[in-house]
Structure formats: structure tokens, C-alpha cells
Amino acid sequence: MREMLESYVLVFGVGAAVAVGAKRIGVPYNVALVIIGLLLVVSNVLPHAPLEPEVVLVAFLPVLVFEAALFADADSLMEARRPILALAAPGVAISLVATAGVATLALGLPFSAALLLGALLSITDTVSVLLAFRSIRVPHRLAAIMEGESLFNDGTALVLVSLTSAVVVTGHVDYVATTRALLLAIVGGVAIGAIFGAVGAAALRRTPDHLTGILTSGVLVFATSLLAERIHASPVIAVVVAALVVGRAARHALEPSRVLALQGFWEAIGFSINVLLFVLVGMQIDARMFLTEAGSILAAVVALHVGRAVAVYGCFAILRALGREQVPIRWQHVMVFGNIKGALSMAAVLALPADLPHRARLITIVFGITFITLMTQALPFRRFLRALNVAGGTDDAFDAARARLIAARRGQTELDAMLGTGLLSRAEHAERRAAFQRTIIEAETELRTPEADAADDVIIDGAVLTAQKASLLDAARRGLVASETAEREIAEIDRRLLKISAAHAEPAAHAPSLPPEAT
């Protein structure tokens, strides 16, 4: 145990140093960690530290999923539920079958083993994508779709990995048992997540401080995951649903300081685990495998992208034909190119039974694809977004002025609340409020230019339309208007939102740098 702890501390120390350097030079830290991990093993600087798949799947994965979902915008995910569900349910199945079909022809694998490979490659790894989204501004709806797909895709894909590995072992498919297991995993995961989320939200509201709140959230993560695992439901889906419920309740019921403490704790834990995982991923890759299986890896990369393209373009074509959803083709390109593999795919393939047929070859192919997609897709992802005009240029001066304006107005609101509760004297309130007012006047002066007004129009129009859409959804749920009427009005709002998005995506002489977040 001591030796294992020492090796992991050494790996984590190297990972922390690499992550700091990568962030300073603007390189995605996960890519840098994989490369450095590989180089250190090849040069015998570090020992070949084992990546325990059970630790990843049982301990690390629930934490990473909870951290990602806890402060996701549940309302935005609800509004984008059709494309999210299309990609996370039928999209995963389509990707699996399409990838398996190409892999069978290109790699000579039996179809059952090719199905397992397709399931392994259906697992998304959005660390690189979300890092790019945080560094440059992209349409809010695009970010919501990709974040929501990631949250629910992994649960569906891991269930399919389990089912397809059973097919490889037994050599036949029991359609009744498979369907029953799939429904239990998905429906059971949602049900357990909703129940534990409601219980966790109620407990969180009653915790006396941020320390007990953090402790409660930690218990919630593993209680949800372990119970879901015990009844053969999907732990990932259960944790995602629970985190969305708890996160929404925390933002509405807790004071800002406690929300920030909760967010800071889970963000630090999630980042630490990602650092450890990605450097361990690099240390699992055997450079010699690229020579022995180079052809198979390249063919599998083609199969991966064919399967993803069929799933993304096919699902959205069907939604568009049904009149349910219109997703810009540029966004679809981003979803295809952003199909990057990472630690979870590697952990899933390592967790396969040791006596599974074709296991060694599947491990080699998945490891090779992970390395190639990180190098060829994660590194240039931000440039790809800019080339498609999906990532918006934004004027830093306008953005900074808008940030100061928002922060100052929020500060005045807090001062007014403190005055009302007697925590602040009238004299101190007036002095501090006046200081904020000076900041507000300066920021508004900077923002009252034709270019800034054009940018504000896009933001305001998008925010107003989104609010209107949310109110219609709520009215339909409460029975105030007929569902058909609400859907017609929402479809019209969606068309107007798409027009704003399209207008922003095209370079315009009068407004060259409208911020894309309005959609």
C-alpha cells in the first residue's frame, strides 16, 4: 500500500507540474499530460504505473460526472432536451452499429467484437471540448447540447459496453434479456437519481454551513452510484440526474457564499482527478503498439468518425424532417470533430474480462485512437471553432466593461439586502453604493457605442426569446395553455433564435464582433 501510494503521489506531482505549464502556454492540459506521461515511460523516467479500471469506474467516474452536472444549467439542458436525448439514446446506438459495420469490414473482427468496439468508441470525453468552450465564447445552446450529451451519453454507452461484452462471451444475443437490462439501466438510473437528488436537495437546504453541505454532497454521490450499481441501474445516469436536481436546488435555496464553496470544492476535486487520470493514460500507452497495429488503428479512426457522422447528421436530419428541432450544420460539424476519446474509454476497455476474445487487440486499438484523437482533434479544436465561425470574436474592452457592469449592479443589490437586515449602517451603505455607482457609470459610458449597442442587441434579444420559451414550457406543464399551442409558439421562437445565431455567425461589416452567447 505504501509503495502504491508513493507511486501515485509521484505521478500526481508530475501531472500537477505539467498541468500548470500547459495552462501557462495555452495548451489543453489533458493533451499535455498524455504526451508527457508517454514520454516519461518511454524514457524510463517513471515506472509503468497501472491504471486500475475498477478505481476509475467506481470511485473516479461518479465524482467527475457529479462535478460536471452539479453546476450545469438545468434549464438550458431542458430546453435542448430533444437534441441531447437524440444523441444520447438513438445517437449512441446508431454510432455503435455504424462503427461496428465499418470495423467489421476494415479490421476483420467478428461482428460481435466489432459491436463491442463500437460501444467503447461511443463513450465521449468532453474535457478537451469544454476546455475550448471556456476559453472562447461559443453559442450557449451549442455548449448546452454538447454538455448535456456528454452527461447522459457516458451512462448509455457504458451500459452498451456491458451488454456487447456479454454477447462476445456467449456468442449469441438474447434480445429479451438485453432489452430488459437496457431499460432497467436507463429507467432505473433516472428514477434513483431523481429520488436521491430530491433527498439530497432537502438535506442540503438544512445543513448549517458550507462544510456540512460539502460532506452531504459527497455522501450523496457515492450513495447514489453504489445503490444504482447494486440494482443494475446505470450509476452514471443516476449521478447525473441527482447532480442536476441538487445543483438547481442549491442555486435557488442557498446563499451565494455556500454555493461558491460547494462549486470550488467539486471543481478542485474534478480537476485533480482529471490531472491524475490523463497522466496515467499516457503511461498506459505502449509506443510499440503503433507499429504493430498502425493499420488497424487508422482504420478504426475512420470507423469512429463514420459512425459519429452517421449518428449526428442522421439524428438531426430526422429531427428537422419532423419539425422538432433545427440545429445549424456548423454546430453538427463541431459535434463530429469534437468526438475525442480519453480516460473513460481506456478504463472501460481495461475493465473487460481477462479471458474475453480479442481483448488485447481491442485495448491496442482504443489506446491508439485515444492518442490520435487527442493529438489531431483536441489540439486544434479551438482553431477549428474559429474556422467555422462558431467561436465568436468579441471585443475584450466591451466584454470587460459588461463584466464590471454586471458585478457592480450585483454588488449594489447585496448592499441593499444587508442594509435591510441591519448588517450595514446607512452611512456605510451610501458610501459603498456610491463607489459601485461610479463603476456603473464608467462601464455604461464605454458600452454606449454603435458597436457595443449592436452586441447588446444580440444578447438582449437572445435572452428575451429564451425567457419567453421557458415561460411557454412552464405554462404548458401547468396546463395554462394547450401543449400544441405552446409547441407552435416555441417553434417560432426557435426560428428567431436560429436567425440571430445565423446573423451572428456571418461576418458583418457593421458588427464584426457580436458575442455568440446570445443563442
KEVEX-862212 format. One line per field, with one value per residue (C-alpha): chain; residue number from 0; x, y, z; residue in one letter. Coordinates in steps of 0.25 Angstrom, whole numbers, padded with zeros to 4 digits. Layout:
N
mido: c(A;...)
bado: c(NUM;...)
x: c(X;...)
y: c(Y;...)
z: c(Z;...)
tortor: c(a;...)
//
This chain:
519
mido: c(A;A;A;A;A;A;A;A;A;A;A;A;A;A;A;A;A;A;A;A;A;A;A;A;A;A;A;A;A;A;A;A;A;A;A;A;A;A;A;A;A;A;A;A;A;A;A;A;A;A;A;A;A;A;A;A;A;A;A;A;A;A;A;A;A;A;A;A;A;A;A;A;A;A;A;A;A;A;A;A;A;A;A;A;A;A;A;A;A;A;A;A;A;A;A;A;A;A;A;A;A;A;A;A;A;A;A;A;A;A;A;A;A;A;A;A;A;A;A;A;A;A;A;A;A;A;A;A;A;A;A;A;A;A;A;A;A;A;A;A;A;A;A;A;A;A;A;A;A;A;A;A;A;A;A;A;A;A;A;A;A;A;A;A;A;A;A;A;A;A;A;A;A;A;A;A;A;A;A;A;A;A;A;A;A;A;A;A;A;A;A;A;A;A;A;A;A;A;A;A;A;A;A;A;A;A;A;A;A;A;A;A;A;A;A;A;A;A;A;A;A;A;A;A;A;A;A;A;A;A;A;A;A;A;A;A;A;A;A;A;A;A;A;A;A;A;A;A;A;A;A;A;A;A;A;A;A;A;A;A;A;A;A;A;A;A;A;A;A;A;A;A;A;A;A;A;A;A;A;A;A;A;A;A;A;A;A;A;A;A;A;A;A;A;A;A;A;A;A;A;A;A;A;A;A;A;A;A;A;A;A;A;A;A;A;A;A;A;A;A;A;A;A;A;A;A;A;A;A;A;A;A;A;A;A;A;A;A;A;A;A;A;A;A;A;A;A;A;A;A;A;A;A;A;A;A;A;A;A;A;A;A;A;A;A;A;A;A;A;A;A;A;A;A;A;A;A;A;A;A;A;A;A;A;A;A;A;A;A;A;A;A;A;A;A;A;A;A;A;A;A;A;A;A;A;A;A;A;A;A;A;A;A;A;A;A;A;A;A;A;A;A;A;A;A;A;A;A;A;A;A;A;A;A;A;A;A;A;A;A;A;A;A;A;A;A;A;A;A;A;A;A;A;A;A;A;A;A;A;A;A;A;A;A;A;A;A;A;A;A;A;A;A;A;A;A;A;A;A;A;A;A;A;A;A;A;A;A;A;A;A;A;A;A;A;A;A;A;A;A;A;A;A;A;A;A;A;A;A;A;A;A;A;A;A;A;A;A;A)
bado: c(0;1;2;3;4;5;6;7;8;9;10;11;12;13;14;15;16;17;18;19;20;21;22;23;24;25;26;27;28;29;30;31;32;33;34;35;36;37;38;39;40;41;42;43;44;45;46;47;48;49;50;51;52;53;54;55;56;57;58;59;60;61;62;63;64;65;66;67;68;69;70;71;72;73;74;75;76;77;78;79;80;81;82;83;84;85;86;87;88;89;90;91;92;93;94;95;96;97;98;99;100;101;102;103;104;105;106;107;108;109;110;111;112;113;114;115;116;117;118;119;120;121;122;123;124;125;126;127;128;129;130;131;132;133;134;135;136;137;138;139;140;141;142;143;144;145;146;147;148;149;150;151;152;153;154;155;156;157;158;159;160;161;162;163;164;165;166;167;168;169;170;171;172;173;174;175;176;177;178;179;180;181;182;183;184;185;186;187;188;189;190;191;192;193;194;195;196;197;198;199;200;201;202;203;204;205;206;207;208;209;210;211;212;213;214;215;216;217;218;219;220;221;222;223;224;225;226;227;228;229;230;231;232;233;234;235;236;237;238;239;240;241;242;243;244;245;246;247;248;249;250;251;252;253;254;255;256;257;258;259;260;261;262;263;264;265;266;267;268;269;270;271;272;273;274;275;276;277;278;279;280;281;282;283;284;285;286;287;288;289;290;291;292;293;294;295;296;297;298;299;300;301;302;303;304;305;306;307;308;309;310;311;312;313;314;315;316;317;318;319;320;321;322;323;324;325;326;327;328;329;330;331;332;333;334;335;336;337;338;339;340;341;342;343;344;345;346;347;348;349;350;351;352;353;354;355;356;357;358;359;360;361;362;363;364;365;366;367;368;369;370;371;372;373;374;375;376;377;378;379;380;381;382;383;384;385;386;387;388;389;390;391;392;393;394;395;396;397;398;399;400;401;402;403;404;405;406;407;408;409;410;411;412;413;414;415;416;417;418;419;420;421;422;423;424;425;426;427;428;429;430;431;432;433;434;435;436;437;438;439;440;441;442;443;444;445;446;447;448;449;450;451;452;453;454;455;456;457;458;459;460;461;462;463;464;465;466;467;468;469;470;471;472;473;474;475;476;477;478;479;480;481;482;483;484;485;486;487;488;489;490;491;492;493;494;495;496;497;498;499;500;501;502;503;504;505;506;507;508;509;510;511;512;513;514;515;516;517;518)
x: c(0000;0011;0018;0006;0003;0017;0016;0002;0008;0019;0010;0001;0013;0018;0003;0001;0014;0010;-0004;0002;0011;0001;-0009;0002;0005;-0009;-0009;-0020;-0015;-0021;-0013;0000;-0002;-0004;0008;0017;0013;0016;0030;0033;0030;0038;0050;0049;0048;0035;0031;0019;0008;-0004;-0018;-0028;-0040;-0049;-0044;-0047;-0061;-0065;-0058;-0053;-0065;-0076;-0068;-0065;-0079;-0085;-0075;-0079;-0094;-0095;-0094;-0099;-0110;-0122;-0132;-0123;-0122;-0137;-0139;-0129;-0134;-0138;-0124;-0118;-0127;-0126;-0110;-0110;-0120;-0122;-0110;-0101;-0108;-0106;-0092;-0089;-0095;-0089;-0075;-0077;-0081;-0068;-0059;-0064;-0060;-0047;-0042;-0047;-0053;-0065;-0078;-0080;-0065;-0068;-0080;-0072;-0062;-0073;-0079;-0065;-0063;-0077;-0072;-0070;-0059;-0062;-0051;-0044;-0057;-0061;-0047;-0049;-0063;-0058;-0046;-0054;-0069;-0078;-0093;-0099;-0109;-0097;-0090;-0103;-0105;-0091;-0090;-0104;-0100;-0087;-0094;-0104;-0096;-0086;-0097;-0103;-0090;-0085;-0098;-0096;-0081;-0086;-0097;-0088;-0077;-0087;-0090;-0075;-0074;-0087;-0086;-0101;-0111;-0123;-0132;-0142;-0131;-0123;-0135;-0139;-0125;-0124;-0138;-0134;-0121;-0127;-0140;-0135;-0123;-0133;-0142;-0131;-0125;-0138;-0141;-0126;-0126;-0139;-0134;-0120;-0126;-0135;-0123;-0114;-0124;-0124;-0109;-0104;-0091;-0083;-0074;-0086;-0092;-0080;-0080;-0094;-0092;-0080;-0089;-0100;-0090;-0086;-0099;-0106;-0095;-0094;-0109;-0111;-0099;-0105;-0119;-0112;-0117;-0107;-0099;-0095;-0109;-0113;-0102;-0105;-0119;-0116;-0106;-0115;-0126;-0117;-0110;-0123;-0127;-0114;-0114;-0129;-0128;-0114;-0107;-0096;-0085;-0089;-0091;-0077;-0071;-0079;-0074;-0060;-0059;-0064;-0057;-0043;-0046;-0051;-0038;-0029;-0035;-0034;-0019;-0017;-0025;-0019;-0004;-0008;-0014;-0001;0007;-0002;0001;0012;0019;0022;0007;0006;0016;0009;-0005;-0003;-0013;-0023;-0023;-0024;-0036;-0042;-0041;-0048;-0059;-0060;-0063;-0072;-0081;-0081;-0084;-0096;-0101;-0100;-0105;-0115;-0122;-0122;-0128;-0139;-0142;-0142;-0151;-0161;-0161;-0156;-0142;-0133;-0118;-0109;-0100;-0088;-0091;-0093;-0078;-0074;-0080;-0074;-0060;-0061;-0063;-0050;-0046;-0040;-0038;-0052;-0051;-0038;-0043;-0055;-0047;-0037;-0049;-0053;-0051;-0037;-0042;-0050;-0047;-0040;-0038;-0023;-0026;-0037;-0028;-0018;-0028;-0035;-0022;-0017;-0030;-0029;-0015;-0018;-0031;-0024;-0013;-0021;-0034;-0032;-0020;-0026;-0040;-0041;-0035;-0046;-0057;-0051;-0050;-0065;-0069;-0075;-0066;-0068;-0059;-0062;-0056;-0049;-0052;-0067;-0066;-0059;-0068;-0080;-0074;-0071;-0085;-0092;-0083;-0085;-0100;-0100;-0091;-0102;-0113;-0105;-0102;-0117;-0120;-0110;-0116;-0130;-0125;-0117;-0104;-0099;-0101;-0108;-0095;-0086;-0097;-0097;-0082;-0081;-0093;-0087;-0074;-0082;-0090;-0077;-0073;-0086;-0086;-0072;-0076;-0089;-0081;-0071;-0083;-0091;-0085;-0091;-0082;-0086;-0101;-0101;-0094;-0104;-0116;-0112;-0110;-0123;-0131;-0126;-0128;-0143;-0146;-0140;-0148;-0161;-0158;-0156;-0169;-0177;-0171;-0175;-0189;-0191;-0187;-0196;-0208;-0210;-0209;-0210;-0197;-0200;-0201;-0188;-0181;-0185;-0181;-0168;-0165;-0166;-0157;-0147;-0147;-0144;-0133;-0127;-0128;-0120;-0110;-0108;-0107;-0096;-0089;-0087;-0077;-0084;-0077;-0086;-0084;-0071;-0070;-0084;-0083;-0089;-0094;-0108;-0113)
y: c(0000;0010;0007;0009;0022;0027;0024;0031;0043;0044;0042;0053;0062;0061;0063;0076;0082;0078;0084;0097;0098;0094;0105;0116;0113;0111;0096;0087;0081;0067;0066;0071;0061;0049;0053;0055;0042;0034;0041;0039;0024;0022;0029;0021;0033;0028;0014;0008;0011;0002;0009;0002;0002;-0002;0010;0019;0013;0012;0024;0034;0034;0037;0049;0054;0053;0059;0071;0073;0072;0079;0093;0091;0100;0090;0100;0101;0086;0084;0094;0086;0073;0068;0068;0063;0051;0049;0048;0041;0030;0026;0034;0025;0012;0018;0021;0007;0000;0009;0008;-0007;-0009;-0001;-0008;-0022;-0019;-0011;-0019;-0033;-0034;-0043;-0034;-0037;-0032;-0020;-0016;-0016;-0007;0002;0003;0006;0017;0023;0028;0043;0050;0065;0070;0076;0081;0088;0094;0100;0105;0112;0119;0125;0128;0119;0119;0116;0106;0098;0097;0092;0081;0076;0077;0070;0059;0057;0055;0045;0039;0032;0025;0019;0016;0008;0000;-0004;-0008;-0017;-0023;-0025;-0031;-0041;-0044;-0046;-0056;-0064;-0063;-0060;-0049;-0051;-0040;-0040;-0040;-0030;-0021;-0023;-0020;-0007;-0002;-0005;0002;0015;0016;0011;0021;0033;0028;0026;0039;0047;0041;0043;0057;0061;0055;0062;0075;0075;0071;0081;0092;0088;0088;0099;0103;0100;0089;0080;0084;0079;0066;0063;0065;0055;0044;0047;0044;0030;0026;0029;0022;0009;0007;0008;-0001;-0011;-0012;-0012;0002;0012;0019;0030;0033;0033;0042;0052;0053;0054;0065;0073;0073;0077;0087;0094;0094;0099;0111;0115;0112;0114;0127;0131;0128;0114;0112;0117;0108;0096;0099;0102;0089;0080;0088;0085;0071;0069;0076;0068;0054;0059;0062;0048;0041;0047;0045;0031;0029;0034;0024;0012;0015;0005;0013;-0001;-0003;0008;0000;-0014;-0009;0004;0000;-0005;0008;0017;0008;0009;0024;0024;0015;0024;0037;0030;0025;0038;0045;0036;0038;0053;0057;0045;0049;0064;0061;0053;0064;0074;0066;0064;0079;0077;0083;0091;0090;0098;0090;0097;0092;0078;0079;0083;0071;0061;0067;0068;0053;0052;0039;0040;0033;0027;0019;0014;0010;0003;-0006;-0009;-0013;-0024;-0039;-0044;-0056;-0048;-0052;-0041;-0033;-0030;-0025;-0016;-0010;-0007;0000;0008;0013;0017;0024;0032;0037;0040;0048;0056;0060;0062;0068;0073;0081;0089;0089;0104;0107;0098;0106;0119;0114;0110;0124;0117;0123;0138;0149;0158;0172;0170;0184;0183;0169;0175;0187;0178;0169;0181;0186;0173;0171;0185;0184;0171;0178;0189;0178;0171;0184;0188;0174;0176;0190;0184;0173;0183;0178;0191;0205;0215;0223;0212;0207;0220;0221;0207;0208;0222;0215;0204;0215;0221;0208;0206;0220;0217;0204;0209;0220;0210;0202;0213;0212;0207;0194;0191;0194;0184;0174;0177;0175;0161;0158;0164;0158;0144;0145;0151;0140;0129;0134;0134;0120;0116;0122;0115;0102;0105;0109;0096;0088;0095;0093;0108;0107;0094;0087;0088;0103;0104;0096;0105;0117;0111;0106;0121;0125;0115;0120;0134;0129;0122;0135;0142;0131;0131;0146;0146;0134;0142;0153;0167;0180;0187;0178;0170;0164;0161;0151;0137;0134;0141;0128)
z: c(0000;0003;-0010;-0018;-0010;-0013;-0028;-0029;-0021;-0031;-0043;-0037;-0035;-0049;-0054;-0046;-0051;-0066;-0064;-0059;-0070;-0080;-0075;-0076;-0090;-0095;-0098;-0094;-0081;-0084;-0097;-0090;-0079;-0088;-0096;-0084;-0078;-0091;-0092;-0077;-0078;-0091;-0086;-0073;-0064;-0058;-0056;-0063;-0053;-0054;-0057;-0048;-0057;-0045;-0037;-0049;-0051;-0037;-0030;-0040;-0050;-0041;-0036;-0050;-0054;-0042;-0043;-0058;-0055;-0042;-0047;-0061;-0066;-0064;-0070;-0083;-0083;-0082;-0094;-0102;-0098;-0112;-0118;-0105;-0104;-0119;-0118;-0104;-0108;-0122;-0126;-0118;-0124;-0138;-0135;-0129;-0141;-0152;-0145;-0144;-0158;-0163;-0153;-0158;-0172;-0169;-0157;-0160;-0146;-0143;-0143;-0128;-0125;-0135;-0127;-0114;-0121;-0126;-0111;-0106;-0116;-0114;-0100;-0101;-0094;-0094;-0085;-0098;-0103;-0090;-0088;-0102;-0099;-0086;-0093;-0105;-0106;-0113;-0115;-0102;-0108;-0115;-0102;-0095;-0105;-0105;-0089;-0088;-0098;-0090;-0077;-0082;-0093;-0084;-0076;-0088;-0095;-0083;-0082;-0096;-0094;-0083;-0092;-0104;-0096;-0091;-0106;-0109;-0098;-0100;-0115;-0117;-0113;-0104;-0109;-0098;-0087;-0094;-0095;-0081;-0076;-0084;-0079;-0065;-0066;-0072;-0065;-0052;-0053;-0055;-0044;-0034;-0038;-0036;-0023;-0017;-0023;-0016;-0003;-0005;-0008;0004;0013;0007;0010;0025;0026;0035;0028;0015;0021;0025;0011;0004;0013;0010;-0005;-0004;0003;-0008;-0019;-0015;-0009;-0022;-0030;-0021;-0020;-0035;-0037;-0027;-0035;-0048;-0052;-0059;-0048;-0057;-0061;-0047;-0042;-0054;-0050;-0035;-0038;-0047;-0036;-0025;-0033;-0037;-0023;-0017;-0027;-0023;-0008;-0003;-0001;-0011;-0001;0001;-0014;-0017;-0006;-0012;-0026;-0022;-0015;-0026;-0037;-0030;-0028;-0042;-0047;-0038;-0043;-0058;-0056;-0049;-0060;-0072;-0068;-0065;-0078;-0085;-0076;-0081;-0096;-0101;-0113;-0120;-0122;-0132;-0141;-0139;-0141;-0148;-0160;-0150;-0142;-0154;-0160;-0146;-0146;-0160;-0154;-0142;-0150;-0160;-0148;-0141;-0154;-0157;-0143;-0143;-0157;-0157;-0144;-0147;-0161;-0155;-0144;-0155;-0164;-0152;-0150;-0136;-0136;-0145;-0142;-0151;-0159;-0154;-0140;-0145;-0151;-0137;-0131;-0141;-0140;-0124;-0123;-0115;-0107;-0093;-0080;-0079;-0092;-0087;-0074;-0080;-0089;-0078;-0069;-0079;-0074;-0076;-0084;-0093;-0108;-0116;-0103;-0105;-0119;-0114;-0104;-0114;-0123;-0113;-0107;-0121;-0124;-0111;-0114;-0129;-0126;-0114;-0124;-0136;-0131;-0117;-0120;-0132;-0127;-0123;-0137;-0143;-0136;-0141;-0155;-0155;-0150;-0138;-0128;-0128;-0128;-0116;-0113;-0100;-0096;-0097;-0090;-0078;-0077;-0078;-0067;-0058;-0060;-0056;-0044;-0039;-0040;-0033;-0022;-0020;-0019;-0008;-0001;-0001;0005;0016;0019;0020;0030;0039;0036;0029;0034;0025;0024;0020;0011;0004;0003;-0003;-0012;-0018;-0021;-0029;-0036;-0041;-0047;-0053;-0060;-0065;-0071;-0077;-0084;-0090;-0095;-0101;-0115;-0128;-0128;-0113;-0115;-0127;-0118;-0107;-0116;-0119;-0105;-0101;-0112;-0109;-0094;-0096;-0106;-0097;-0085;-0094;-0098;-0083;-0079;-0090;-0086;-0071;-0076;-0084;-0072;-0063;-0073;-0075;-0090;-0099;-0102;-0117;-0116;-0107;-0117;-0129;-0122;-0117;-0131;-0136;-0124;-0129;-0143;-0138;-0129;-0141;-0149;-0138;-0138;-0153;-0154;-0143;-0150;-0163;-0162;-0163;-0167;-0157;-0145;-0147;-0133;-0128;-0116;-0119;-0106;-0109;-0115)
tortor: c(m;r;e;m;l;e;s;y;v;l;v;f;g;v;g;a;a;v;a;v;g;a;k;r;i;g;v;p;y;n;v;a;l;v;i;i;g;l;l;l;v;v;s;n;v;l;p;h;a;p;l;e;p;e;v;v;l;v;a;f;l;p;v;l;v;f;e;a;a;l;f;a;d;a;d;s;l;m;e;a;r;r;p;i;l;a;l;a;a;p;g;v;a;i;s;l;v;a;t;a;g;v;a;t;l;a;l;g;l;p;f;s;a;a;l;l;l;g;a;l;l;s;i;t;d;t;v;s;v;l;l;a;f;r;s;i;r;v;p;h;r;l;a;a;i;m;e;g;e;s;l;f;n;d;g;t;a;l;v;l;v;s;l;t;s;a;v;v;v;t;g;h;v;d;y;v;a;t;t;r;a;l;l;l;a;i;v;g;g;v;a;i;g;a;i;f;g;a;v;g;a;a;a;l;r;r;t;p;d;h;l;t;g;i;l;t;s;g;v;l;v;f;a;t;s;l;l;a;e;r;i;h;a;s;p;v;i;a;v;v;v;a;a;l;v;v;g;r;a;a;r;h;a;l;e;p;s;r;v;l;a;l;q;g;f;w;e;a;i;g;f;s;i;n;v;l;l;f;v;l;v;g;m;q;i;d;a;r;m;f;l;t;e;a;g;s;i;l;a;a;v;v;a;l;h;v;g;r;a;v;a;v;y;g;c;f;a;i;l;r;a;l;g;r;e;q;v;p;i;r;w;q;h;v;m;v;f;g;n;i;k;g;a;l;s;m;a;a;v;l;a;l;p;a;d;l;p;h;r;a;r;l;i;t;i;v;f;g;i;t;f;i;t;l;m;t;q;a;l;p;f;r;r;f;l;r;a;l;n;v;a;g;g;t;d;d;a;f;d;a;a;r;a;r;l;i;a;a;r;r;g;q;t;e;l;d;a;m;l;g;t;g;l;l;s;r;a;e;h;a;e;r;r;a;a;f;q;r;t;i;i;e;a;e;t;e;l;r;t;p;e;a;d;a;a;d;d;v;i;i;d;g;a;v;l;t;a;q;k;a;s;l;l;d;a;a;r;r;g;l;v;a;s;e;t;a;e;r;e;i;a;e;i;d;r;r;l;l;k;i;s;a;a;h;a;e;p;a;a;h;a;p;s;l;p;p;e;a;t)
//
